[in-house]
């Protein structure tokens, strides 16, 4: 059989242009890469390096803080460690400040998360309708999220100020006595929760809106033909259609509530911010971690609080997965 070269010399086909061989190799390599992309599991090979780097930078802090939590370490002399095993965990378990901070973290988390997600769901439902200047309203809902924690906390601190704050002025106009929002436990937690609600409602609303727009329109048409009202369409079509997004925002809000730090710190206006008020009435786990490490200079105890926060998140995630598994089995 004659080769392409002999055919070209005999005039049966034109000779290959210069560089054609290299172009052929490039095309074959490109085809091999495209074939690799089609292979099952190939996407994992491309995503794996990212997770390897992420794990490397995440694994070291976990190991290092766990190692420090087993020692008596001061901030000024981090290279001097005294092995105490699990004494820091035992002391933390018996420390009333830890349980107070845990309770405050839970109550502020509930007071800020539940209204926040409900308001975000309603706002997303309204933004999902066709209306004039819808883009403006969607961008405006992100303005609180784009505002820094310090700026938002300072503004709300002035709004909730005892003597000259706007909230107490409004309460006084209807005959209600001024409230000391910073000194009392529940008013302080409500005020801090208001800051969190203001900052994160719009962000979660846009997440819900994106999920709502992915629901096929024929579902609403079928529900309308069946005589379902707008409310039934919302509860039986919209909410089930964005259930995964709702779970995602609940997880994010739980993590954010556990790590709450900037809002109560600035709301305290000075030394009381670190301790969460004069009586620790709004001290969160994040503030307790900071107080132990950077005020009391006890890095071992601070690392112990950090690991307690991490374990609480793991337990919350495990409980959520267990509930999902039980519900799936029941259905």
N, C-alpha and C positions, 0 to 999 in steps of 0.2 A: 504493500500500500504506500502510495507516495505521500511524503510529508508536506506540510504547508510550505516549507522552504523550496522543495523541488517543484511544487506546483507553481509557486511564484516565479521561479527561474524559467519554467516552461511556458509561462504566460497564461496559465489557466486561471490564476487569481492574483490580484495585485499584492505586492509585498506589503508586509505590515509596517506601519509608520514607526519612526523612532520613538522609543519609550512605551510602545504598546505592551511589551512584556511586563514592565513595571506596573503599568496601569492594570493589567490583568491580575497581578499578584495583589494589588491594593483592593481590587473588586472582590477577589476571593477572600481576603482577610475581612473585608466589610461584611461579606455574606456569612462568614464564620461567626462574627460578633452578633449579627442579627439572629442567626440560628441559636446562639447561646442565650440571647434574650428570650427566645421562645421556649427554651427548656424549662420544665417545671422546677421551681426552686431557685432559678437564676436571680430573681429580684433580691432574695436573701443574701446572695453573694455580694451584691452591690451595696446593700444597706448595712451589712455586717461591719465594715470598717468604721462607720459612724458610731455604732453601738460599742465597738471595742474602745474607741477613744473616749466615749461618754462614760463607759464603765471604769476606765482607768482613772479618770479625773473624779469620779464619784466614789469609787471604792476606797481610795486613799483617805479621804476625810472620815469615812465611816470607821475604818480600821484605826486611824490615829486617835479619833475622839473616844473610841471604845477603850483603847490602851490608856489614855489619860484618865478616863473615868475610874480606872482601877488603881490609881495612884493619888497621893496627896501632892498637888502641884500648885505653886503660886505663880501669878502672872509675871512677876519680876524675875523669877528664876525658873524658866520652863525646862531648862536642862537638868534641874535637880528634882528627881522624882522619888517618892517614898511609897513602896508597895503596900497597899491597904486592902487589896482584893475587892470584895464586894461591900466594904464598909460604907462607901459613899451611897450605894443603893439602899442599904439598910437605914442610914441616917435620913435619906430622902423620903423613904417610906414612912418614917416616924415624924417628919417635919410638917407641922401644921401649915406652914407657908405654902408648901407644895400642893396640899389638898385645897387650900384656899385659891391658889392660882389655877388649879385644875377646874374647880367649880366656876371661877370667873370666866375662864376660857370657854367652858361649855355654855354658860348662860349667855355671854356676849355672842358666841357663835350661833346659838339658836335664835336669839332676838334679831340678829343682823341677817342671817341666812334665809329664814323662812319668809319674812316679808319681802326681802330682796328678790328671791326667785319668783314669788307670786306676782310681784309688780313687774318683773321682767317678762314673765309669760303674758300678762295682760298687755303690756306695751308692745311686745312683738306681734300679738294678735291684731292690734290696731294698725301698726305699721305695715302689716301684710295686706291691708286693704289698699285699693287704688285711690290715691288722694293727691291733691296738688302739693307741690313742694315736698314730696316724700323723701327725696334725696337729702334735703335740708334737715328734716327731722331725724333721719338716720345718722347723719354726721353729727348733729347736735347731741344725740344720745351718747356719743363717744367722748364728748368734751370732759365730763367728770372723770372718765377713766384716764384721759390724757393729762389731767391735772396732777401735779406731784402730791405725794402724801403730806409733805410739810405744809404746802400752801393750803390744801383742803382742811387739814387739822387746825391750822392757825385761824382760818376764817370761822370754822365752826366753834372753836374755843371762844372767840369773841361773841358769836351769836348766843352761846349758852352761858355767857358771863353772868355772875350773880347780880351785880349792881347795875350794870349798864347794858346788859345783853338784850337782843331783840326778843328772844323767847319770853323772858321775864317781863319785858315791857308789854307784850301782847297779853300775857296772863294777868298782869296788873290792870289792863284796860277792861277786863271782864270781872274784876274783883277777886282774883286769885292771888294769894300771897306769893312772893318771890321764892323760887326753888334754888337751893344751893346745889347746882348740878355737879360740882366737882367734889364736894365733901361727902355727900350721901351716896350710898352704894348703888341703889337701883337707878336713880337719876343719872349718875355718872355712866353706868353701863348702857343706859338708853341713849345718852348723848354720843358715846363712842360708837354704838351700833348705827346711829344715824349717819355718821361719817362714812362708815363702811357701805351702808345701803346707797348713799348718794354716789359713791365712787364706782360701784360695781353693777348697779342695776342696768345701765345702758349697755355695758359690755355683754352681759348675759342675754339681754334682749336681742342683740344682733346675732348672737349664737342661735337663739330660738328662731329668729326670723329666717336665717339661712336654712335651718332644718325644715321650717314650714314651707318654704318655697320649693323644697325638693319633694313634697307630697304631691302625687299625681292629681290633676284636677278632676279626673273622672270619678275619684272617690267622693268628692263633694257633690258632683252631679248625681251620682247614684243615691247619696244620702238625701239630697233635695227631692229627688223623684219619690223617695220613700216617705216624704213628708216630714223629715227631720228639721227642727228649727235651727237657728244659728247657734244656740247654746248647745244643743245635742250634737251638731256637727263639730263644735269645738271640743266637747268632752269625749266623743266617740270616734272622731276621725283625726283631729289635730293632735290632741295629747298623746294617743297611742302611736301616732306617726313620728313623734319626736321624743319618744320615751328614752332612747339611747342618749340623746343630747341632754335631757333632763338629768339622767344619771351622771353624765359627765360633769355638768355644772355643780351637782351636789358634791361630787368628789373634789372638784376644784375649790368649792366654798369651804369644805371641811378642812382641806389642807391650809387654806388661807386663814381660817379661824384659829387653827392650832398655832400658826406662826404669827399671829397678830402682835405687832410690836410698835410701829411708828405712830399709829393713831393714839393709843393710850399714853405713850411717852410724851408726845407733844401736848396732849390734852392736860397733863399734869402741870405744865408750865414751871419747870425747874426740878429741884431735887425730888419732889413728890412724884414726878413722872416715872422715875426709875422704880420706886417702891409701889407704884400704883395707888397713890394717895397716902394720907397720913396713917390710915388703918389698913392699908393694902386692899381697899375696897374694890379696886378694878385692876389689880395686878394680874397679868396673864402669864402663861408659861414662858413666853418670849421675854417679858420683863424680868421674870425670876432668873432666867438664864443669864441675862445681861447683868443683873445685880450681883449674882454670885461670882461671875468672872471678872467684871470690870469695875465693880465697886468694892466687893469684899476680897478681890484678887485670888479667889479660890477656883482655879481652872478645872480641878478635878471634879468639884461639885457642879460646875457649869456644864462640863461634858456629860455628867450624869443626867442633868435635866434635859440636855439635847437628846440623849438616847431614850429617855422616857417619852419625849415628844415623838420620836421616830417609832417607838414601839406602839404608842397609842394609834398612830396612823396605820400601822400594819394591822393592828387588831380591828380597827374600823373597816379597813379594806377586806379583811377576812370575814367579818360579820356581814358585809354587803354581799360578798360572793356566796356565802352560805345561804342568805335569804333568797338570793336569785336562784340558787340551785334547788332549794326547797319549793319555791314557787313553780319552777319549771317541772319538777316531779309531780306536784299536785295538779298541774294543768295537763 
